[in-house]
Amino acid sequence: MILAPEAVPGGARFQHAAAGLMLATLALLPCAAARANDSTTELAAGGLVLTTTADIEMRAEELHISPRQVRVSYRFYNASPHDVKSVVAFPMPDITVADAAANLPLPTDDPENLLGFSTRVDGAPVKARVVQKVFARGADRTADLDRLKVPLAPHLRTTDKALSQLRPGDGEEMRRLGLADVEEYSVGRGLRKQLSPRWTLKTTHIWEQMFPAGKEVTIDHSYKPSVGRSVQTALADPAAIDQPWLKDYMRKYCLDRDFMAAVERGRQSAGMSSGAPFSEERISYLLSTGTNWAKPIGEFRLVVDKGDAANLVSFCMDGARRIGPTTYEVRKTDFLPQADLNILILKRLRGR
């Protein structure tokens, strides 16, 4: 079903699949979508997590997703006759630097607020407490990095500098604990060795929230998504027909014949023998079954903004309709999320 004609033939495509919002248990994992050196892999994030309670209902949730920003607005209602205090948390994606070639698409250089997260409760800003833990080989090693005065964020240059200044014995201890590894790289005529981080950083923003008996509480939060990118898509490349990654893409983003035909027309019109004249942007939003709430979400609204009318977009959720040149909307009532939301945006390359 093509919702509306676009500047690029074929327009935007949506197909049927169960999808929804992150509500309760959140596991933040990187999504394996990159296939080449010119790609970065998106890191999935989601929504708020509350201590499990049968007293709090989510009367409404509105989610706006674009490559520039994710905005979520919740209306909670305490149906019990007593006030309820709950811990509210927003987990950041887990950060792990697997090797020297790792290119993590994080939108900020802030060592604590990795995604530029902010929140308001009933219109007033909230100061959340940031909790960061470092893990290596399944063990909490935060105290070890603190003792050695090594920053916790493994992806920043300040951390690489601190590792390079460690005494040999401390560096060996880092390797023994699985916190670091030695990498070799070429410098002029010789090889140089460097201690590189291998731990996983877990970051969570936390605050306590009071839900008064018989009243609604509105919580709004926003952040910059981690967007996976490829300089050029391999979709419509004749050599990709039998590749496993293409089947994964078809399933993950619900790419159907009409969407693929639009990409193929773009390839032919550009006179390209392989690939198509589009770059990729990929966004993942973690969802859950919503078991933390007394009832399903009363009113749910999703808005996806593809950024430009010439872009193609595809994601798995039924009932989508176009509401603007670049925006698409899904509305549901008594909604119980069942799957993660993965969005693929193809951007027309300039001059093609």
C-alpha positions as CSV (number, residue, x, y, z in Angstrom):
1,M,0.0,0.0,0.0
2,I,1.6,3.3,-1.1
3,L,0.2,6.0,1.0
4,A,0.8,8.9,-1.3
5,P,3.0,9.9,-4.3
6,E,6.3,11.3,-3.4
7,A,9.1,13.2,-5.1
8,V,10.9,9.8,-5.5
9,P,8.9,7.1,-7.4
10,G,7.2,4.6,-5.2
11,G,6.8,6.8,-2.1
12,A,6.8,5.4,1.4
13,R,5.8,1.9,2.3
14,F,4.3,0.4,5.4
15,Q,3.4,-3.2,6.0
16,H,1.6,-5.2,8.7
17,A,3.5,-6.2,11.8
18,A,2.9,-6.0,15.6
19,A,4.8,-3.1,17.0
20,G,4.7,-0.7,19.9
21,L,6.5,1.3,22.7
22,M,9.1,0.4,25.3
23,L,7.3,0.2,28.6
24,A,8.7,-2.1,31.2
25,T,11.8,-4.3,30.9
26,L,14.4,-2.7,28.7
27,A,17.4,-4.4,27.2
28,L,19.6,-2.0,25.2
29,L,21.6,-3.8,22.6
30,P,23.3,-2.6,19.4
31,C,21.5,-3.7,16.3
32,A,23.6,-5.6,13.7
33,A,22.7,-3.7,10.5
34,A,26.1,-2.5,9.1
35,R,27.6,-4.5,6.3
36,A,30.5,-2.5,5.1
37,N,33.3,-0.2,6.3
38,D,31.2,2.9,5.3
39,S,28.5,2.0,7.8
40,T,27.8,2.7,11.4
41,T,25.4,0.5,13.5
42,E,22.6,2.2,15.3
43,L,22.3,1.7,19.1
44,A,18.7,1.0,20.2
45,A,17.1,3.1,22.9
46,G,13.5,3.2,24.2
47,G,11.3,4.9,26.7
48,L,10.9,5.2,30.5
49,V,11.0,2.2,32.9
50,L,9.0,2.3,36.1
51,T,9.0,0.0,39.1
52,T,6.4,-2.7,38.4
53,T,3.0,-1.7,39.8
54,A,-0.6,-2.6,39.2
55,D,-1.8,0.8,40.4
56,I,-0.5,3.0,37.6
57,E,-2.3,3.2,34.2
58,M,-0.8,4.7,31.1
59,R,-3.8,6.6,29.7
60,A,-1.9,8.0,26.7
61,E,1.4,7.9,25.0
62,E,2.6,10.0,22.0
63,L,5.9,9.1,20.3
64,H,7.6,11.3,17.7
65,I,10.6,9.7,15.9
66,S,13.0,11.4,13.4
67,P,16.7,11.1,12.7
68,R,17.2,14.3,14.6
69,Q,15.1,13.7,17.8
70,V,12.9,11.3,19.7
71,R,10.1,12.9,21.8
72,V,7.8,11.0,24.0
73,S,4.8,12.2,26.1
74,Y,3.1,10.0,28.7
75,R,-0.1,10.5,30.7
76,F,-0.1,8.3,33.7
77,Y,-3.0,7.8,36.1
78,N,-2.9,6.5,39.6
79,A,-6.1,4.4,39.9
80,S,-5.5,3.5,43.6
81,P,-6.9,5.3,46.7
82,H,-3.3,6.1,47.9
83,D,-0.3,7.9,46.6
84,V,2.3,5.8,44.8
85,K,6.0,6.6,44.7
86,S,7.9,4.9,42.0
87,V,11.5,4.9,40.7
88,V,11.5,6.1,37.1
89,A,14.6,5.3,34.9
90,F,15.8,6.0,31.4
91,P,18.5,3.6,30.4
92,M,21.0,4.7,27.8
93,P,22.4,2.2,25.2
94,D,25.2,0.0,26.4
95,I,28.5,1.3,25.0
96,T,31.3,-1.2,24.1
97,V,34.3,-0.5,21.9
98,A,34.9,-3.8,20.2
99,D,38.0,-2.9,18.2
100,A,40.0,0.1,16.8
101,A,37.6,0.3,13.8
102,A,34.5,0.7,15.9
103,N,32.5,3.8,15.0
104,L,29.8,4.4,17.5
105,P,27.1,6.9,16.2
106,L,26.6,8.8,19.5
107,P,25.1,12.2,19.0
108,T,27.0,13.9,21.9
109,D,30.4,13.8,23.5
110,D,28.9,14.1,27.0
111,P,30.4,11.2,29.1
112,E,27.2,10.8,31.1
113,N,24.3,12.2,29.0
114,L,25.1,10.2,25.9
115,L,21.9,11.0,24.0
116,G,21.2,14.5,25.3
117,F,18.3,13.2,27.4
118,S,16.0,15.7,29.1
119,T,12.6,15.3,30.9
120,R,9.8,17.3,32.4
121,V,7.0,16.3,34.8
122,D,3.8,18.3,34.5
123,G,5.8,20.9,32.6
124,A,8.6,21.3,35.2
125,P,12.2,20.1,34.4
126,V,13.5,17.1,36.3
127,K,17.0,16.7,37.6
128,A,17.8,13.0,37.2
129,R,20.6,11.2,38.9
130,V,23.0,9.5,36.6
131,V,24.2,6.0,37.5
132,Q,27.1,4.5,35.5
133,K,28.6,1.0,35.9
134,V,31.4,-0.7,34.0
135,F,31.4,-4.4,33.3
136,A,34.0,-6.8,31.9
137,R,33.6,-10.5,31.6
138,G,30.3,-10.3,33.5
139,A,31.8,-8.6,36.5
140,D,31.3,-5.0,37.8
141,R,34.7,-3.3,37.4
142,T,33.6,0.3,38.1
143,A,35.7,0.5,41.2
144,D,38.8,-0.7,39.3
145,L,38.6,2.2,36.8
146,D,37.9,4.7,39.6
147,R,41.0,3.5,41.5
148,L,43.1,3.8,38.4
149,K,41.6,7.2,37.6
150,V,40.4,6.1,34.1
151,P,37.2,7.7,32.7
152,L,34.2,5.3,32.4
153,A,33.2,6.3,28.9
154,P,35.2,3.9,26.6
155,H,34.6,5.7,23.4
156,L,36.1,9.1,24.2
157,R,39.6,10.3,23.5
158,T,40.1,11.3,27.1
159,T,39.8,7.6,28.0
160,D,42.4,6.6,25.4
161,K,44.8,9.2,26.8
162,A,44.3,8.0,30.4
163,L,45.0,4.4,29.3
164,S,48.2,5.5,27.5
165,Q,49.5,7.1,30.7
166,L,49.0,4.0,33.0
167,R,52.0,2.3,34.5
168,P,52.9,-1.0,32.8
169,G,51.7,-3.0,35.8
170,D,48.3,-1.3,35.8
171,G,48.0,-1.9,32.1
172,E,48.7,-5.5,32.6
173,E,46.0,-5.7,35.3
174,M,43.5,-4.1,32.9
175,R,44.2,-6.8,30.4
176,R,44.0,-9.6,33.0
177,L,40.5,-8.3,34.1
178,G,39.3,-8.1,30.5
179,L,39.0,-4.3,30.7
180,A,41.5,-3.6,27.9
181,D,43.5,-5.1,25.1
182,V,46.7,-4.1,23.3
183,E,46.3,-3.0,19.7
184,E,49.0,-2.5,17.1
185,Y,48.9,0.1,14.4
186,S,51.4,1.5,11.9
187,V,53.2,4.8,12.5
188,G,55.6,5.7,9.8
189,R,58.1,2.9,9.4
190,G,57.2,0.9,12.5
191,L,54.4,-0.5,14.6
192,R,53.1,1.2,17.7
193,K,51.2,-0.6,20.5
194,Q,48.3,1.0,22.4
195,L,46.1,-0.1,25.3
196,S,42.5,0.1,24.2
197,P,39.2,-0.2,26.2
198,R,37.1,-3.4,26.0
199,W,34.6,-2.9,28.8
200,T,30.9,-2.2,28.6
201,L,29.5,1.0,30.0
202,K,25.9,1.0,31.3
203,T,24.3,4.4,32.0
204,T,20.9,5.0,33.6
205,H,19.1,8.3,34.4
206,I,17.0,7.8,37.6
207,W,14.6,9.8,39.7
208,E,11.8,9.2,42.2
209,Q,8.3,10.2,41.0
210,M,5.2,10.6,43.1
211,F,1.9,9.6,41.5
212,P,-1.0,11.2,43.6
213,A,-4.1,9.1,44.2
214,G,-6.8,9.5,41.6
215,K,-4.8,12.0,39.5
216,E,-2.9,12.2,36.2
217,V,0.8,12.9,35.9
218,T,2.3,13.9,32.5
219,I,5.9,13.0,31.8
220,D,7.7,14.3,28.7
221,H,11.1,13.4,27.6
222,S,13.3,13.8,24.5
223,Y,16.7,12.7,23.3
224,K,18.8,12.5,20.1
225,P,18.7,9.0,18.6
226,S,21.7,7.0,17.7
227,V,21.3,6.7,14.0
228,G,23.0,4.0,12.0
229,R,24.2,5.2,8.6
230,S,25.5,3.8,5.3
231,V,27.0,6.1,2.6
232,Q,25.1,4.1,-0.1
233,T,22.5,1.4,0.3
234,A,23.2,-2.0,-1.2
235,L,19.4,-2.5,-1.8
236,A,18.7,-3.1,-5.6
237,D,22.2,-4.4,-6.1
238,P,21.8,-7.5,-8.3
239,A,24.5,-9.2,-6.4
240,A,22.5,-8.9,-3.1
241,I,19.6,-11.1,-4.2
242,D,20.8,-14.2,-2.4
243,Q,22.6,-12.5,0.5
244,P,21.4,-13.3,4.0
245,W,21.5,-9.6,5.1
246,L,18.9,-8.8,2.4
247,K,16.4,-11.3,3.9
248,D,17.1,-9.8,7.3
249,Y,16.4,-6.3,6.0
250,M,13.2,-7.4,4.3
251,R,11.9,-8.8,7.6
252,K,13.3,-6.2,9.9
253,Y,11.9,-3.2,8.0
254,C,8.9,-4.9,6.2
255,L,10.3,-4.1,2.7
256,D,7.8,-5.2,0.1
257,R,7.7,-5.5,-3.7
258,D,6.6,-1.9,-4.2
259,F,9.3,-0.5,-1.9
260,M,12.0,-2.5,-3.7
261,A,10.6,-1.6,-7.1
262,A,10.9,2.1,-6.1
263,V,14.6,1.5,-5.2
264,E,15.1,-0.3,-8.4
265,R,13.6,2.5,-10.5
266,G,16.0,4.9,-8.7
267,R,18.9,2.7,-9.6
268,Q,17.9,2.5,-13.3
269,S,17.2,6.2,-13.6
270,A,20.7,7.0,-12.2
271,G,22.3,4.6,-14.6
272,M,24.0,2.6,-11.9
273,S,25.1,-1.0,-12.4
274,S,25.0,-1.9,-8.7
275,G,23.4,-0.4,-5.6
276,A,21.0,2.5,-5.8
277,P,21.3,6.3,-5.5
278,F,20.3,6.4,-1.8
279,S,22.2,6.6,1.5
280,E,20.7,4.9,4.6
281,E,19.6,6.1,8.0
282,R,18.5,3.4,10.5
283,I,16.7,4.1,13.8
284,S,15.8,1.4,16.4
285,Y,13.3,2.0,19.2
286,L,13.0,-0.7,21.9
287,L,9.5,-1.9,22.8
288,S,8.0,-4.1,25.4
289,T,4.9,-6.0,26.3
290,G,3.8,-3.3,28.7
291,T,3.5,-5.6,31.8
292,N,4.2,-2.8,34.2
293,W,0.8,-1.2,33.7
294,A,-2.6,-2.0,35.1
295,K,-4.1,-1.9,31.6
296,P,-2.9,-1.6,28.0
297,I,-2.1,1.9,26.8
298,G,-5.4,3.7,26.5
299,E,-4.5,6.0,23.6
300,F,-1.3,5.5,21.5
301,R,0.0,7.8,18.8
302,L,3.2,7.3,16.7
303,V,4.6,9.9,14.3
304,V,7.5,9.1,12.1
305,D,9.2,11.9,10.2
306,K,11.4,10.8,7.3
307,G,13.0,14.3,7.0
308,D,12.5,15.1,3.3
309,A,9.7,14.5,0.9
310,A,12.2,12.8,-1.5
311,N,13.2,10.2,1.0
312,L,11.8,6.7,1.2
313,V,10.8,5.2,4.5
314,S,9.7,1.8,5.7
315,F,8.9,0.3,9.1
316,C,6.7,-2.5,10.5
317,M,3.4,-1.2,11.9
318,D,-0.1,-1.4,10.6
319,G,-2.5,1.5,10.3
320,A,0.0,4.1,9.2
321,R,-1.3,7.1,7.2
322,R,0.4,10.2,5.8
323,I,-0.3,13.4,7.7
324,G,2.3,15.7,6.1
325,P,4.9,15.9,3.3
326,T,7.4,14.0,5.5
327,T,5.3,12.6,8.4
328,Y,3.3,9.4,8.9
329,E,1.0,8.6,11.8
330,V,-0.3,5.5,13.6
331,R,-3.1,5.7,16.2
332,K,-4.2,2.8,18.4
333,T,-6.5,2.3,21.4
334,D,-6.0,-0.2,24.3
335,F,-2.6,-0.9,22.8
336,L,-0.3,-3.7,24.1
337,P,3.1,-3.5,22.4
338,Q,4.6,-6.7,21.1
339,A,7.7,-5.9,19.1
340,D,10.6,-3.5,18.6
341,L,10.3,-0.7,16.1
342,N,12.9,-0.4,13.4
343,I,12.8,2.4,10.8
344,L,14.7,2.5,7.5
345,I,15.1,5.9,5.7
346,L,16.6,6.0,2.2
347,K,17.9,9.5,1.3
348,R,18.4,10.4,-2.3
349,L,22.1,11.1,-3.0
350,R,22.8,14.6,-4.4
351,G,23.2,14.8,-8.1
352,R,21.8,11.3,-8.7
